[in-house]
Amino acid sequence: MTKSLLTDASRRLDRALKYVTISEDAAERLKAPKASLKVSIPVRMDDGSLKVFEGYRVHFDDTRGPTKGGIRFHPQVTLDEVQSLAFWMTFKCAALNIPFGGAKGGVTLNPKELSKAELERLSRGYIDAIANFIGPDTDIPAPDVYTNPMIMGWMMDQYSIIRQQRSPAVITGKPVALGGSLGRSTATGTGAFYVLEAMMEHLSNKRSGKQPSSPKTVAVQGFGNAGAVVARHLFDAGYTIVAVSDSRGGIYTPNGLDIPSIQKFKADTRSVKAVYCDGSVCNLVEHEVITNDTLLSLDVDILIPAALENQITAANADAIQARYIFEVANGPISTDADDILEAKGITVFPDILVNAGGVTVSYFEWVQNRSGLYWTLDEVNQRLKKQIVAAADTIWHIAQTHQTSVRTAAYIHALNSLGAAMDARGTRADYVSGHRE
């Protein structure tokens, strides 16, 4: 029987709990979501037929504020996956000191098979189904895998129609013309770059003679929005990007890829009618074509998994040769693989820190929507860098103090914040029938 993704994710919580002093009640509450919603979304297709899609929205914990989390459109979306993503979002917000709880949503489908009009009807239908489950002070969705600013704009507009008032703060990651924040579309990749640079500086202070004095070679699995952005930042900073991949496979050259030209290729292969990119980086035939599995096992200084969860498991962890792994995707490494990588001396920088740039700038967008004051791109990036590097430095210090992995240190930091908030509010576990016994 396949292990539950949420069960596997919760094992990391158990490891961190050994280092904190939060109450047993607070710890118990963090092992299960507060609320999970499953909905059916009927969509009239362009040919006149009706299809019904399954959708989900999960609130994991709202102790620190309204819940926050993306919506993904993907064939592999399940309730277990959405609950796990909401779990990670809870700890991500706490680790970055963002006053949100964790949530996530998704619809099970292959969005590339739908026309633009069908996607709009699906997006609006999803909001129709979950409208009473979200709100600017309750739960604020955002983009995720195969959703984008255009889709967020449709969703915000539909919610506004239902509420009969303009409600920009209900959704983040919107187009700038609809109240979106400058820098939001690139925030995940930009934030990951800020974390990587900060961690490389810490590593340089403790690096042994056996390790490279200046890590430069990089492989990026997943050349979507986040992966492409962090690859471009690294390329501009002088790193050698030897391999990148998308869902169809990857390309490799030991001398390094020209990331700007690959980005241009991806943009050029987007047809006028398409919502998503139809091209694959594999079509750049002047480079060696490799599989995603081969990319993961390349001998590089830095590996960046920026695709989906469970890309590195116990089955392939022994083959990983990278010295450092920065998780730009959510949950790309299983807990069993963590143990193998640690035994091999590979340092993993966890998703709840590395990819937190997206939710950080989503928080900035929400603040701007609520205040009516909007920031420049430089202001957004400066605030992002300050907040995410401060969290990275704190987590690095915890890892050194407790001699733990960076992942466990990130959960310790998040747990301290969550535990303090839970204990301050009371766990509410002993409330029965509206009164306290």
Order of alpha helices (4+ residues) and beta strands (2+ residues): alpha-alpha-beta-beta-beta-alpha-beta-alpha-beta-alpha-alpha-beta-alpha-beta-beta-alpha-beta-alpha-beta-beta-alpha-beta-alpha-alpha-alpha-alpha-beta-beta
